[in-house]
Amino acid sequence: QVQLVESGGGWVQTGGSLRLSCAASGLTFRRVAMGWFRQAPGKEREFVAAINRSGSTYYADSVKGRFTISRDNAKNTVYLQMNSLKPEDTAVYFCAAKNVIQSIPPVTTREEYPYWGQGIQVTVSS
């Protein structure tokens, strides 16, 4: 049974930082592509960042230069370091996983991910 558990969310002021973690179990972590998505109230779930098996990354334009995705295969964990946070970053953040047979470019579309965490709230106050 695949489980993804997010942690590290919370409240922060504009310009602050948070680091989200997503611990995975039930899959061979080194063989999965991972992604972060977010969903604000009344909006669609949107792509934030992705990392492939080889460690290549891809970011949404709205977070490029401020957020960093990384992975630690020894800990079965993917991270999202969020700096220079803005009120518009307020959302529930979800991590997602996809088994991949070989290294492919980072996966950026939510429909391609079969496994999802429960989500964690990030609130940025102005």
C-alpha positions in Angstrom: 0.0 0.0 0.0 1.5 3.3 -1.1 1.4 6.1 1.4 2.6 9.7 1.0 2.6 11.8 4.2 3.3 15.6 4.0 4.7 17.6 6.9 6.1 21.0 7.6 3.3 23.3 6.6 1.9 26.1 8.7 1.6 29.8 9.0 4.3 32.3 8.0 4.5 36.0 7.2 5.2 37.4 3.8 8.9 36.9 2.9 9.3 34.0 5.2 10.3 30.4 4.5 8.9 26.9 5.0 10.2 23.5 4.1 7.7 20.8 3.2 8.5 17.1 3.5 6.8 14.1 1.9 7.7 10.7 3.3 6.8 7.8 0.9 6.3 4.2 1.7 5.0 1.2 -0.2 7.0 1.8 -3.3 10.6 1.7 -4.5 11.4 5.3 -4.0 14.4 5.5 -6.3 12.1 4.4 -9.2 9.5 7.1 -8.8 9.0 10.6 -10.1 7.7 13.0 -7.6 5.8 16.2 -7.7 4.3 19.0 -5.6 1.0 20.6 -6.4 -1.2 23.1 -4.6 -4.8 24.1 -4.4 -6.2 27.4 -3.2 -9.8 27.8 -2.1 -12.1 27.9 -5.2 -9.2 27.1 -7.6 -8.0 24.1 -9.5 -5.1 22.1 -8.2 -2.0 23.4 -9.9 1.5 22.2 -10.6 4.3 23.6 -8.4 7.4 21.5 -8.9 8.6 18.1 -10.0 11.7 16.0 -9.8 12.6 12.9 -11.8 14.5 9.8 -10.9 17.8 11.4 -11.9 17.2 14.5 -9.9 16.3 16.8 -12.7 13.8 19.4 -11.7 11.1 21.6 -13.2 9.1 24.5 -11.7 6.0 26.5 -12.4 6.8 30.0 -13.4 5.1 31.4 -10.4 7.6 29.8 -8.0 10.8 29.6 -10.1 13.7 31.1 -8.2 11.9 30.9 -4.8 11.1 27.2 -4.4 13.5 24.3 -4.6 12.4 20.6 -4.9 14.9 17.9 -3.8 14.8 14.3 -2.9 16.7 12.0 -0.5 16.4 8.4 -1.7 18.0 7.0 1.4 15.1 8.6 3.4 12.3 8.0 0.9 11.5 11.6 1.1 11.0 14.6 -1.2 11.3 18.2 0.0 10.0 21.5 -1.1 12.0 24.5 0.2 9.8 27.6 -0.1 11.5 31.0 0.3 10.3 34.5 -0.2 6.7 33.4 0.4 3.9 35.5 -0.8 0.2 35.6 0.2 -0.7 34.1 -3.2 1.3 31.0 -2.2 -1.4 30.2 0.4 -2.9 26.8 -0.4 -3.1 23.2 0.5 0.0 21.6 -0.8 0.0 18.0 -2.1 2.9 15.6 -3.0 2.4 13.1 -5.7 4.3 10.0 -6.9 4.5 8.0 -10.1 6.3 4.8 -10.8 8.6 5.1 -13.8 10.5 2.3 -15.5 13.3 4.6 -16.6 14.3 8.1 -16.1 12.0 10.5 -17.9 11.6 14.3 -17.8 9.9 15.7 -14.7 6.2 14.9 -14.7 4.2 18.1 -14.5 0.6 17.1 -15.1 -1.6 16.0 -12.2 -3.4 13.3 -14.3 -0.1 11.4 -14.6 0.3 10.9 -10.9 -1.6 7.9 -9.4 -0.5 8.4 -5.8 -1.2 11.4 -3.7 -0.7 12.6 -0.1 -3.5 14.0 2.0 -2.3 17.6 1.7 -1.0 20.1 4.1 -2.0 23.7 4.7 0.4 26.6 4.0 -0.8 30.1 5.0 1.2 33.2 4.1 -0.1 36.4 5.8 0.5 39.9 4.4 
